[in-house]
Amino acid sequence: MTIGNRLDQAMNAARIKSQSELARISGVPQATISRILKGVGAKGPETETIKKLARACKVSFSWLNEGENFDAIENITPHEPQSKIYPVLDKRIAHAVKLMQQMPEYKLNQAIKIIDTIAEPVPKNESD
């Protein structure tokens, strides 16, 4: 799989509908995104470009760049380093996290209340 294929998958997973939307979110020119998706260019995109695209699509740099760490997502916030990667035990959890990262605050709070309501309590000795 090429970086263009992975970027297309990442855009779909992040619900980014167009190259221009990704350009606006990432700060990478739309023409550059187009070249990456088409696989045009002898040497490939710059590292900094890949980092910006990974951050915008909420995927790990290593997965977008080389297809490594497929079962990892990157939870990027202004207060956390980009290299912070959380292992994901189940792809359903990764999907849920991605959806929750895109929710407005009030919907996220509602989702957390629902999860708290339906989740079984963790026994005290397992949480330590």
FENWOJO-V58899 format. One record per pair of residues at least 4 apart in sequence whose C-alpha atoms are under 6 Angstrom apart, sorted by the first residue. I is the first residue (numbers start at 1). J is the second residue. Records with the same first field share a line. If there is no record, write none. Layout:
I=J / J
This chain:
3=7
4=36 / 37 / 39
6=64
10=57
11=15 / 16 / 57
14=57
19=30
20=30
22=26
23=27 / 28 / 29 / 30
26=52 / 53 / 56
35=39 / 40
50=54
51=61
54=58 / 59 / 60 / 61
58=74
59=73 / 74
60=73 / 74
61=65
62=66 / 68
63=67 / 68 / 69 / 70
71=88
72=87 / 88
74=85
76=82
103=107 / 108
115=119
